Each structure stands twice: as C-alpha cells, then as structure tokens.
Amino acid sequence: MSIHDVCCRSIKSVSFKDNIRLRICLRYVAAQTVVYQLLPKVPTMIKIQVLDTPIREMKGIAKVSGKAYHLRIQTAYAFTVSPDGVIAEIPDKFEIALDEDQRPYPRGFYTLQPSSIYIGREFGRMEMSPRLAPVAAGKA
C-alpha cells in the first residue's frame, strides 16, 4: 500500500480543515521518505578494533608546571569512513588514553560512546576522548 492510498483512505473521514492539514503533513512525510531512500547508505558509527590488551605507561614530571603525570595508553585501530562514505579496508592505528583505574579494553570490536565527544573549555571546539562500547558479536 502506498502513502497515497493511506492518504486517501484517512482523508475521507476528516473535516475540511483537518483534511488540508493532513494532506500537507502526508506530503511532507512522502517527500522525506523519498529523500531518505535516495541518500546513500552511510555507516552511522565508526568500527574500532582492539587487537591486544598490553598498555604503555609514561610517568614523569611536567617541565612547565612541575606536577607529576602518569599516562596509560592502549593501541587500537579505527575503520574510518571517507567523504564518499566508503569504509577503509585497512584501519588507522590510534592510541587511547586510559583513566588511572581503568582496565585495558579486551580484544574485540567496539564503537565510540556518545560521551566520547564533547566541547572543549579553552576554545569551545568539538573534541574527542575515545570511550569505547563493545559491539555485539554478530554485528562486528
């Protein structure tokens, strides 16, 4: 059944004013459906793979502030997407800074959690600090 058929059936039982509103609404829905169907199927999330769990630790004293620091870093690989919507065959290597008490991510596939993206304090720019969420085994 098409959107036009649904329009015609539901319009017969409504008043004139409601009929006009309903037709406008249904035309809008039909236009949105057509636009949605014409858009290319672009993945909505970046797939990330962790191959091993060892972490690299860096400790020291900052030159400028004189404060001690302790960084815990884990390597992962991101299957990025080109501007044309093509997923990279070979993933890009990147590093994730883990929190002090955070356990390393186990081997597997992940996606970014929404909390990974935030607005920075200094310049009000969008920034990212990767936080990973596991992907279900069948979807990897």
N, C-alpha and C positions, 0 to 999 in steps of 0.2 A: 504494500500500500504506500503510495507516495504522500509527500507532505501536502500536495494539492488536494488529494482525496480526504485527508484528515481535516483540512480547512473547510472544505465544502460541507462535510457531514456536521461539524461542530457549529458552523455559522448559521445553519438553518434554524437553530433553536434559541438564538440570542436576539436582543433588541438591536435597533439600527445603530445607536452609538457604540454599543459593545461590539457590534459586527465590524465597524470600522477599526476600532482598537485591535480587535483580534486579527483582522487581516494584516494590519501593519506589523503586529507582533510576529505573525507567522511568516510574513515576507522576510523580516529581519532574521528569523531563525533559519529559513531556507537559504538566504544569502550567506549566513555564517557557515552553514553546513557545506555549501559548495566551496567556499574559500578554504575551509578545513580540509576538504577532500583534495583540493589542488595543491596544498602545501606538501613539500617533500617530507618523508618520514625521517626526522632527525632524532637521534637519541636524546633523552632528557637528562641523562646522568653520565658522568664520566666513570668508566670502569677502572678500578685500581687493583693491582695485584701485588701482594707481598709474597716474596719467594722464601725468605728465611728470617728468623727471629733475632739474630745477634744485633746488638746495638753498639754504637760507637759513643764513647763518653769523652767529653772535653771539660777539663777543670782548669781554673786559673784565677788570676786577679786582673780585673779590668784596669787598663792603663789610665784612663781618664778619671773614673770615679773611685778607683781603689777598692771596689767591692769584689768579693769572691763570686764566681759563677760556676755553674755545673750544668752542662748541656748533655742530654741523652738523645741520640739521633738514630733513626731507623731508616733503611733504604726501602723504597717501594717504586712501582712502575705504573704510570698513568697512560691509558689508551686515549689520547687526546683526539679531538674532532677538528677537522679542517674547516675553513669558512664555507666550503661547499657541502659540509655535512658528512664527509667521509671519515670513518673511524680509522685511525692509524693502525697499520698491520704490526708495526714494531713499536712497543710502548716507550715512552720517555721516562728516564730514570730521574727520581727526585728524592729529597730527604724530608722526613717528618720529625719535628722536634717533639719529643715525648715530655710529659709533665714529670716532676720529681718522683712521684709514687706510681706512675702509670706503668703497667706491664706492657711489654712489646706486643705488637699485633701478631697473632699466629699466621702461619702460611695460609693463603686463600685469596678470594676475590672480595673487593669492597667497593663502596661508593661513598661520596662525601656526605656528611651530615649537614643539614641546613645551618647548624651553628658554626660551621667552618668559615662562613663568610660574614664579615662584619665591617662597620665603618670605623676607620682609624681615628684616633683622637687628634693627632697633630694637624693633618691637612683635610680631614673629612673625606678621604678617599676610601673606596671599597677595597678591603684587604682580605687575605685568606690565611687561616692557620688550619691545616688539614686535620679533621677529626673524621675517622672512618667508621662506617657502619657495614657489617657483613652482608653480603648478597647471598640469598638462598641458593643452595647447591644446584638446583635445576636451572637457575637464571644466569649463572656465570658463564 
